Amino acid sequence: MPPAQPNSTERKYIPSVLTPLKDMKSVYDVVVIGTGYGGGVAALRSVEAGLTVCVLERGNEFLPGTFPEDNVQALKEARVRYNGKFSPGTNKNGLYSFEIFNNREYNSGMTVIQGNGVGGSSLINAGVVMAADPRVFQNDAWPSEVSTGSDPIQNYYSVVRNTLRANSLPTCDVLPKVSALEQLSAALKKQNPQCAINFARTDVAVSFAQRVHEDTHVTQSACSLCGNCTTGCNVGAKNTTNINYCARAKAHGAHIFAECEVSHLQPAPDGKGWLVIFKNENFRSDRMNVGTGPLLEKHQLWVRASYVFLAASCLGSTQILMRRWCHGFQGHGMPWSAHQKCPQAPSGSASRPDYHF
């Protein structure tokens, strides 16, 4: 279900980054799955390197004026899955994706909330921009390029902060919650001078003044301090990836497509590159320049690439890899024998609920 169209005065701020489905090619150098922070960066850097790039996003495109403004509208954008199965009546293309996992055997569970749209979770997070504690990277699990040195990725932090236009709330803006936190910090310090808690205004990816991006024709309005960062910015002030990384990638020639849910990957028949299997409910064979084949289910299509970036979040990327496993491919494209089935439990685990990937 596509979101409501914004009015004309709001739409001029953030132009669409989408490419019409009819313009999709059969082969690209790179396919990027996802349009959040990982996918946006991968798409932009790949196209800047002179490669042809296709970006596939599962959700819709949400422009200023299309985000929910009340609880009723928000409920209509809820995409809820319980142990991998959609809840009855849920909006499968909704902006707010709730993945609920419950293991009754161990009386444990987890709920993950993600953004489902062009821009990924940057559409519905608070936009906080903070560098990770250096101790995070002092782990042998990281490549040596990351785990060695005092701060090996500091230069990349600077690039990201600049692209996201990270800045702090101006001191002239006084908000009740900010004032309360500042007073709490002062009280704790007074009670215990050795307290390590210090108050600071965290940098956020929000524009507090009108800004024009010449390279992408994006004009942002100033933040209105409405507090709707986590439900979707209808003002156009939040620096989500669709107005920086994705917009710049499109300006350099990348093709970005929405409502394209990737099922799995499989090696190309000649062993060179990959076939990315995806679905688009609006597919019409006379409108798209992509191939179909006997192994594809209804509405499923494929696009071929030499390189594939999985940037569909920790859950989405893992599900795509698991489906690839279940379709008979593992390792470096080596097929299983025909009689093998998708495993019912990961190695080392006794059992698991009937999750659907």
C-alpha positions in Angstrom: 0.0 0.0 0.0 1.8 3.2 -1.1 1.8 6.1 1.3 -0.3 9.1 0.8 1.1 11.7 -1.6 2.6 14.8 -0.1 1.2 18.2 -1.1 3.1 20.2 -3.7 4.6 22.8 -1.3 6.2 20.0 0.8 7.3 17.7 -2.0 9.6 20.4 -3.6 12.0 20.1 -0.6 13.0 16.4 -1.1 12.8 15.1 -4.6 12.4 11.4 -5.3 15.5 9.3 -5.7 13.7 6.4 -7.4 14.3 5.1 -10.9 11.2 3.8 -12.8 11.1 0.0 -12.8 10.9 0.0 -16.6 14.5 1.3 -16.7 16.0 -1.5 -14.7 18.7 -3.3 -16.6 19.5 -7.0 -16.5 23.1 -6.7 -15.5 25.0 -4.2 -13.3 28.5 -4.2 -11.8 27.1 -3.9 -8.3 23.8 -4.6 -6.6 23.2 -3.1 -3.2 20.4 -4.5 -1.1 19.1 -1.9 1.3 19.2 1.9 1.5 20.0 2.6 5.1 23.5 3.7 6.4 25.2 0.6 5.0 23.4 0.5 1.7 23.6 4.3 1.1 27.4 4.3 1.6 27.9 1.3 -0.5 25.9 2.7 -3.4 27.5 6.1 -3.4 31.1 4.8 -3.1 30.5 2.2 -5.8 29.1 4.6 -8.3 31.8 7.1 -7.5 34.3 4.4 -8.5 32.8 4.3 -11.9 30.7 1.1 -11.5 27.1 0.7 -12.6 24.9 0.3 -9.5 21.5 -1.1 -8.8 19.9 -0.5 -5.4 17.0 -2.6 -4.2 14.8 -1.5 -1.3 12.0 -3.6 0.2 9.9 -0.6 1.4 8.3 2.4 -0.1 9.7 5.9 -0.6 8.5 8.3 2.0 8.8 12.0 1.3 8.0 14.9 3.7 4.3 15.1 4.1 3.7 11.3 3.9 4.8 10.2 7.4 2.1 9.5 9.9 0.9 12.4 12.1 -1.2 10.5 14.6 -1.7 7.1 16.2 -4.3 6.0 13.7 -2.0 6.8 10.7 0.9 5.1 12.5 -1.0 1.9 13.1 -1.7 1.7 9.3 2.1 1.8 8.8 2.8 -1.1 11.2 4.5 -4.1 9.6 4.4 -6.9 12.2 5.9 -10.3 12.0 5.8 -12.9 14.8 8.4 -15.6 14.6 8.8 -14.8 10.9 5.0 -14.9 10.1 3.0 -11.8 9.3 0.3 -10.9 11.8 -3.2 -10.8 10.3 -4.1 -7.5 8.7 -0.6 -6.1 9.0 0.7 -3.7 6.3 3.5 -5.8 4.7 4.9 -2.6 3.2 4.5 -0.5 6.3 7.1 2.0 7.5 7.5 0.6 11.0 8.8 -3.0 10.9 8.3 -5.0 14.1 10.1 -8.4 14.2 8.9 -10.3 17.3 10.7 -13.4 18.3 9.4 -15.6 21.1 10.9 -18.9 22.3 8.3 -20.4 24.7 10.6 -23.3 25.5 13.1 -21.0 27.1 10.6 -18.3 28.1 12.7 -15.7 26.2 12.2 -13.4 23.3 13.2 -10.3 21.5 11.6 -7.5 19.5 13.4 -5.6 16.8 12.0 -2.3 15.4 13.4 -1.2 12.0 12.5 1.4 9.3 11.1 -0.1 6.1 11.5 2.4 3.3 14.0 4.2 1.2 16.4 5.5 3.8 16.1 2.4 6.1 16.0 2.9 9.8 17.4 6.4 9.4 13.8 7.4 8.6 12.6 6.5 12.2 15.7 6.8 14.5 16.6 9.8 16.6 19.4 10.8 14.2 22.0 10.7 17.0 25.6 10.7 15.6 28.1 9.4 18.0 31.5 7.6 17.6 31.8 4.2 19.1 33.9 3.7 22.1 37.4 2.7 20.9 37.3 -0.4 23.1 34.6 -1.8 20.8 37.2 -2.4 18.1 39.8 -3.9 20.4 38.6 -7.4 19.5 40.3 -10.1 17.4 37.0 -10.6 15.6 37.6 -7.4 13.6 40.0 -7.3 10.6 43.5 -6.0 11.6 42.8 -2.8 9.7 40.1 -2.0 12.2 41.3 -3.6 15.4 44.8 -2.1 15.4 45.8 1.5 16.2 44.3 4.0 18.6 41.4 5.0 16.4 41.8 3.5 12.9 38.4 4.7 11.5 38.5 8.3 12.8 38.9 9.6 9.2 35.8 7.7 8.2 33.9 9.2 11.1 34.7 12.6 9.8 33.4 11.8 6.3 30.2 10.4 7.7 29.6 13.3 10.0 30.1 15.7 7.2 27.8 13.8 4.9 25.1 13.6 7.5 25.6 17.3 8.5 25.9 16.3 12.1 25.5 19.2 14.6 24.1 19.8 18.0 20.9 21.6 19.0 21.6 25.4 19.2 22.0 26.7 22.7 19.4 29.3 22.0 16.8 26.5 21.7 15.6 25.5 25.2 13.7 22.3 25.4 12.2 20.9 28.7 13.8 17.5 28.4 17.2 19.0 27.6 16.9 21.3 30.6 15.8 18.4 32.9 18.8 16.3 31.8 21.2 19.2 32.4 19.8 19.8 35.9 20.0 16.1 36.7 23.6 15.9 35.6 24.5 19.0 37.8 22.7 17.4 40.8 24.6 14.1 40.4 27.9 16.0 40.2 27.0 18.0 43.3 26.1 14.9 45.2 29.3 13.1 44.1 32.1 15.2 42.6 33.8 12.0 41.4 30.7 11.2 39.2 31.8 10.5 35.7 28.5 11.7 34.2 28.8 14.9 32.2 26.0 16.7 30.3 26.5 17.5 26.7 24.3 18.2 23.7 24.7 15.2 21.4 25.2 15.8 17.7 22.3 14.8 15.6 21.7 14.5 11.8 19.2 17.3 11.7 19.3 20.7 9.9 18.5 23.6 12.2 18.6 26.1 9.3 17.4 25.9 5.8 20.0 24.3 3.6 20.4 23.8 -0.2 22.3 20.8 -1.5 23.5 21.9 -4.9 24.7 18.5 -6.1 21.4 16.8 -5.5 18.8 19.6 -5.8 17.6 19.0 -2.3 16.3 21.9 -0.3 15.9 21.3 3.4 13.8 23.4 5.7 14.9 24.2 9.3 13.9 21.9 12.1 10.6 22.9 13.8 11.5 21.1 17.0 8.3 19.1 16.7 10.0 16.0 18.1 8.7 13.6 15.4 12.2 12.4 14.4 11.3 8.8 15.4 8.0 8.6 13.5 9.2 10.4 10.3 10.2 14.0 9.6 7.4 15.7 7.7 9.4 19.0 7.8 12.3 17.8 5.7 14.9 18.8 8.2 16.2 15.4 9.2 19.3 14.2 7.3 18.2 10.7 6.5 20.2 8.7 4.0 17.7 9.2 1.1 18.6 12.9 1.0 22.3 12.5 1.2 24.0 9.2 0.3 21.1 7.9 -1.9 20.5 11.2 -3.5 24.1 11.7 -4.3 24.4 8.1 -5.6 21.4 8.8 -7.9 23.1 12.0 -9.1 26.1 10.0 -10.1 24.0 7.5 -12.1 22.9 4.8 -9.6 19.5 3.2 -10.2 17.4 3.0 -7.0 14.2 0.9 -6.9 11.6 0.6 -4.2 9.2 -2.2 -3.3 11.7 -4.8 -4.4 12.1 -7.4 -1.7 15.1 -9.7 -2.2 14.5 -13.4 -1.6 18.0 -14.9 -2.0 21.2 -15.0 -4.0 22.5 -17.7 -6.2 25.6 -18.0 -8.3 25.3 -17.0 -12.0 25.1 -20.0 -14.3 28.5 -19.3 -15.8 30.0 -19.0 -12.3 30.8 -15.3 -12.8 28.9 -13.1 -10.4 25.5 -13.5 -8.8 21.9 -13.5 -9.5 19.9 -11.5 -7.0 16.3 -12.9 -6.8 13.7 -10.4 -5.8 10.0 -9.8 -6.0 7.9 -6.8 -7.0 4.2 -7.0 -6.9 3.8 -4.4 -9.6 5.8 -6.4 -12.1 4.6 -6.5 -15.7 6.7 -8.5 -18.2 6.2 -5.9 -20.9 7.4 -3.1 -18.7 10.7 -4.4 -17.3 14.0 -5.3 -18.9 14.9 -8.2 -16.5 14.9 -11.9 -17.0 12.7 -14.6 -15.6 13.3 -18.3 -15.4 11.7 -21.6 -14.6 13.2 -21.7 -11.1 11.5 -18.4 -10.1 8.2 -18.2 -8.2 5.3 -15.9 -9.2 6.3 -12.3 -9.4 10.0 -13.1 -8.7 12.7 -11.6 -10.9 16.4 -11.5 -11.1 19.1 -9.0 -11.7 22.8 -10.0 -12.3 25.9 -8.4 -10.7 29.6 -9.1 -10.2 29.4 -7.8 -6.7 26.6 -7.7 -4.1 26.4 -5.7 -1.0 24.1 -7.1 1.7 22.9 -4.0 3.6 19.4 -5.1 4.6 20.1 -4.8 8.4 21.3 -7.6 10.6 18.0 -9.4 10.3 17.3 -8.9 6.6 20.8 -9.7 5.4 20.9 -12.8 7.6 17.5 -14.0 6.3 18.7 -13.5 2.7 21.8 -15.6 3.4 19.7 -18.3 5.1 17.3 -18.5 2.2 20.3 -18.9 -0.1 21.4 -21.8 2.1 17.9 -23.3 2.0 17.8 -23.0 -1.8 20.8 -25.4 -2.0 23.9 -23.2 -2.0 26.5 -22.7 0.7 30.1 -21.6 1.0 31.5 -19.9 -2.1 28.6 -20.9 -4.3 29.0 -24.6 -4.0 25.6 -26.4 -4.3 24.4 -29.0 -1.8 23.6 -32.4 -3.0 20.0 -32.5 -4.3 18.6 -34.5 -1.3 19.8 -32.1 1.4 17.3 -29.9 3.1 17.4 -26.6 4.9 18.7 -27.3 8.4 16.1 -27.0 11.2 18.6 -25.8 13.8 21.9 -23.9 13.6 25.0 -25.8 14.5 25.4 -26.1 18.3 21.8 -25.4 19.2 19.4 -28.0 20.5 16.2 -26.7 18.9 14.5 -23.5 17.8 10.9 -22.4 17.1 9.5 -22.7 13.6 11.0 -19.4 12.3 10.2 -18.6 8.6 13.1 -17.0 6.7 
